[in-house]
């Protein structure tokens, strides 16, 4: 293991030791948030809401789904604390409740991008050799 890798491992251990252990209840809340984000349609809904508040009809149109289906997914996202709801007359509008969701998505997407680029690089190397 080289020096940089040793430093990274030590840094991860140090961060883990500083964080207190989470209770089972807290871990269940974290898991619920990850489960809520584990559905592609919900991620598409969140992506649409990144541009601002939308009503259910507009969201259904933009994600190419039915209004009842989008409403069901919005309820899951709301229960997980990711979106908030506002009623104005007969219309219900949804917006992002916790912008952390985009930081998390960016972190995951950048790691996936790095991994895919490494795999493509390895494939190109094999094809040359």
C-alpha positions as CSV (number, residue, x, y, z in Angstrom):
1,X,0.0,0.0,0.0
2,X,1.5,3.4,-1.0
3,X,1.6,6.4,1.3
4,X,-1.5,8.2,-0.2
5,X,-3.6,5.0,0.3
6,X,-2.4,4.7,3.9
7,X,-3.4,8.2,4.7
8,X,-6.8,7.8,3.1
9,X,-7.5,4.6,5.2
10,X,-6.3,6.3,8.4
11,X,-8.6,9.3,7.6
12,X,-11.6,7.1,7.0
13,X,-11.0,5.3,10.3
14,X,-10.6,8.6,12.1
15,X,-14.0,9.9,10.7
16,X,-15.7,6.6,11.7
17,X,-14.3,6.9,15.3
18,X,-15.6,10.4,15.6
19,X,-19.2,9.6,14.6
20,X,-21.3,8.2,17.4
21,X,-23.0,4.9,16.8
22,X,-26.6,5.4,15.5
23,X,-29.6,3.8,17.2
24,X,-31.7,1.2,15.4
25,X,-34.4,3.8,15.1
26,X,-32.1,6.4,13.5
27,X,-30.7,3.7,11.1
28,X,-34.3,2.9,10.1
29,X,-34.9,6.5,9.2
30,X,-31.7,6.6,7.2
31,X,-32.7,3.4,5.4
32,X,-36.2,4.8,4.7
33,X,-34.6,7.8,3.0
34,X,-32.4,5.6,0.8
35,X,-35.4,3.4,0.0
36,X,-37.3,6.5,-1.1
37,X,-34.5,7.3,-3.5
38,X,-34.2,3.8,-4.8
39,X,-36.9,4.1,-7.4
40,X,-36.0,5.6,-10.9
41,X,-39.3,7.4,-11.2
42,X,-38.8,9.1,-7.8
43,X,-35.3,10.2,-8.9
44,X,-36.9,11.7,-12.1
45,X,-39.5,13.5,-9.9
46,X,-36.7,14.9,-7.7
47,X,-34.8,15.9,-10.8
48,X,-37.8,17.9,-12.1
49,X,-38.3,19.5,-8.7
50,X,-34.7,20.7,-8.8
51,X,-36.0,23.4,-11.2
52,X,-38.6,24.6,-8.6
53,X,-42.0,23.9,-7.4
54,X,-44.5,21.9,-9.6
55,X,-48.0,20.7,-9.3
56,X,-48.8,17.0,-9.6
57,X,-50.2,17.4,-13.2
58,X,-47.1,19.1,-14.4
59,X,-44.9,16.5,-12.8
60,X,-46.9,13.7,-14.3
61,X,-46.5,15.2,-17.7
62,X,-42.8,15.9,-17.4
63,X,-42.0,12.4,-16.1
64,X,-44.4,10.7,-18.5
65,X,-46.5,8.9,-15.9
66,X,-50.0,9.1,-14.6
67,X,-51.1,11.5,-11.9
68,X,-52.1,8.8,-9.4
69,X,-48.7,7.1,-9.8
70,X,-46.8,10.3,-9.4
71,X,-49.0,11.2,-6.3
72,X,-48.1,7.8,-4.8
73,X,-44.4,8.4,-5.3
74,X,-44.6,12.0,-4.0
75,X,-46.2,10.6,-0.8
76,X,-43.2,8.3,-0.4
77,X,-40.8,11.2,-1.0
78,X,-42.7,13.4,1.4
79,X,-42.8,10.7,4.1
80,X,-39.0,10.4,3.8
81,X,-38.6,14.2,4.2
82,X,-37.3,14.8,0.7
83,X,-40.2,16.9,-0.6
84,X,-42.7,19.2,0.9
85,X,-46.3,19.9,-0.1
86,X,-48.3,23.1,-0.4
87,X,-51.9,23.4,-1.2
88,X,-53.4,26.3,-3.0
89,X,-57.1,26.0,-3.7
90,X,-57.6,22.7,-5.5
91,X,-54.0,22.5,-6.6
92,X,-51.2,20.8,-4.6
93,X,-47.6,21.9,-5.3
94,X,-44.5,20.0,-4.4
95,X,-41.0,21.3,-3.8
96,X,-37.7,20.0,-2.5
97,X,-37.6,19.9,1.3
98,X,-34.0,18.9,1.7
99,X,-31.5,20.1,-0.9
100,X,-29.1,17.5,0.5
101,X,-30.6,15.1,-1.9
102,X,-28.8,16.7,-4.8
103,X,-25.5,16.7,-3.0
104,X,-26.0,12.9,-2.4
105,X,-26.9,12.4,-6.0
106,X,-23.9,14.3,-7.2
107,X,-21.6,12.3,-5.0
108,X,-23.0,9.0,-6.3
109,X,-23.0,10.2,-9.9
110,X,-19.5,11.5,-9.8
111,X,-18.3,8.2,-8.3
112,X,-20.2,6.2,-10.9
113,X,-18.7,8.5,-13.6
114,X,-15.2,7.9,-12.3
115,X,-15.8,4.1,-12.1
116,X,-17.1,4.0,-15.7
117,X,-14.3,6.1,-17.0
118,X,-11.8,3.7,-15.4
119,X,-13.6,0.7,-16.9
120,X,-13.6,2.3,-20.3
121,X,-9.9,3.1,-19.9
122,X,-9.2,-0.5,-19.0
123,X,-11.1,-1.8,-22.0
124,X,-9.3,0.5,-24.3
125,X,-6.0,-0.7,-22.9
126,X,-7.0,-4.4,-23.4
127,X,-8.1,-3.8,-26.9
128,X,-4.7,-2.2,-27.8
129,X,-2.7,-4.9,-26.2
